[in-house]
Amino acid sequence: MKILVLNAGSSSQKSCLYDLEDVLPDTPPEPIWEASIDWTHHEGFAEIKVKPQHGEVLEEEISATSRPEIIAHMLETLWSGETPVLKSPSEVDIIGHRVVHGGAEYRQSTLINDEVKDAIAKLALFAPVHNPANLEGINATEKLFGNIPQVAVFDTAFHAHLSPAAYTYAIPTKYTEQGIRRYGFHGISHQYCRDRTAQILNRNIEDLRLITCHLGNGCSLAAIRNGQSIDTTMGFTPLEGLVMGSRSGSIDAGILIHLLRQPDMDVEKLDRILNRESGLLGVSGISADLRPILKAIAEGSTQAQLAFDVYVHSLRSHIGSMLASLGGLDALVFTAGVGENAPAVRAAACAGFEFLGLKLDLDKNKQRLLDVDIAAPDSAVRVLVIHTQEDWEIARECWNLK
């Protein structure tokens, strides 16, 4: 069974193709083809990189005119060019798409039809950057692959079982009825990490109380009990919750009112400040990337140190709130760029929970191992570092709907 996965973002497009046998493997196999598009690196151009499992890597830069046409060009390398992996598009059995926002209605992965496409378009009101890009990928593949089944895998779906107490904001009900509520994001990653944790610990998913920490440029936590997300840090938008690379995370709403009263402020400028100029970047004045900040700390920068301390304080505080929702903890899981590659963040976060009997194996933590338990043997809480594989999780959802 050949499963094509598209993971579309506002500034990039990632795709891969899996070729599976009759039984779904327990661990992610290597894709037989991977490709990506970057629209941001060189203004006015799209950078395309295609990597077949066997053969030469193709890299090219073309004029960034029509995004759907560029997506189609990338996908056509599956059966054209120097190292094709297919004879024709008809060899693909099913196509899975990451869709950021499924609203309250879409609580699981869904076969795409006109009704689903209309819903994704309407939900662009809540995800104006991502849902239109997701829909572009869906429309591009429809033109290329015809009637091959397509699946929308919603990033919000994993959090669809939050209780009203967890998803309701304390605002007048008329606004809640307009769809303003906590949705949560990074659900595909949190779901993958839940399943991989159960595998590594050789435990039943339903028996585990987990806090999964997706720490990348965007950051979120999920509290998981009985296999379901019962609480999460991102909310109506991905801006709520943890301090992130360039996003502020949760701040006093009165600050927003105060800023909007300033003569030089408007909604668009405030949006840019909170989403693109805050977080690690805003506090450090250096970067949204943790690596230059850690380097600056080593060189004695007090502002870089403050950015790190604010980041860790936010992380610990929100882990504590997830812990309260769970009523206990079996495993703390770190994933995504920072979670997988920043031992200092993991050590600092865990240091706040030694009262639970949580003990890190400091040597293992520094080795930057993936898909392993880095807790000390006598730790009362397991600590895992897992390489998140959202594309494989999307493929698994397609398999389940085939």
Secondary structure as GFF3:
##gff-version 3
##sequence-region A 1 402
A	DSSP	beta_strand	2	8	.	.	.	ID=ss1
A	DSSP	beta_strand	12	19	.	.	.	ID=ss2
A	DSSP	beta_strand	33	38	.	.	.	ID=ss3
A	DSSP	beta_strand	45	52	.	.	.	ID=ss4
A	DSSP	beta_strand	58	63	.	.	.	ID=ss5
A	DSSP	alpha_helix	67	76	.	.	.	ID=ss6
A	DSSP	three_ten_helix	89	91	.	.	.	ID=ss7
A	DSSP	beta_strand	94	99	.	.	.	ID=ss8
A	DSSP	beta_strand	110	111	.	.	.	ID=ss9
A	DSSP	alpha_helix	114	122	.	.	.	ID=ss10
A	DSSP	three_ten_helix	123	125	.	.	.	ID=ss11
A	DSSP	alpha_helix	130	145	.	.	.	ID=ss12
A	DSSP	beta_strand	150	154	.	.	.	ID=ss13
A	DSSP	three_ten_helix	157	159	.	.	.	ID=ss14
A	DSSP	alpha_helix	164	167	.	.	.	ID=ss15
A	DSSP	alpha_helix	173	176	.	.	.	ID=ss16
A	DSSP	alpha_helix	187	201	.	.	.	ID=ss17
A	DSSP	three_ten_helix	205	207	.	.	.	ID=ss18
A	DSSP	beta_strand	209	215	.	.	.	ID=ss19
A	DSSP	beta_strand	219	225	.	.	.	ID=ss20
A	DSSP	beta_strand	228	232	.	.	.	ID=ss21
A	DSSP	alpha_helix	253	260	.	.	.	ID=ss22
A	DSSP	alpha_helix	267	276	.	.	.	ID=ss23
A	DSSP	alpha_helix	279	284	.	.	.	ID=ss24
A	DSSP	alpha_helix	290	298	.	.	.	ID=ss25
A	DSSP	alpha_helix	302	326	.	.	.	ID=ss26
A	DSSP	beta_strand	331	335	.	.	.	ID=ss27
A	DSSP	alpha_helix	336	341	.	.	.	ID=ss28
A	DSSP	alpha_helix	343	351	.	.	.	ID=ss29
A	DSSP	three_ten_helix	354	356	.	.	.	ID=ss30
A	DSSP	alpha_helix	362	366	.	.	.	ID=ss31
A	DSSP	beta_strand	372	373	.	.	.	ID=ss32
A	DSSP	beta_strand	382	385	.	.	.	ID=ss33
A	DSSP	alpha_helix	390	401	.	.	.	ID=ss34
###
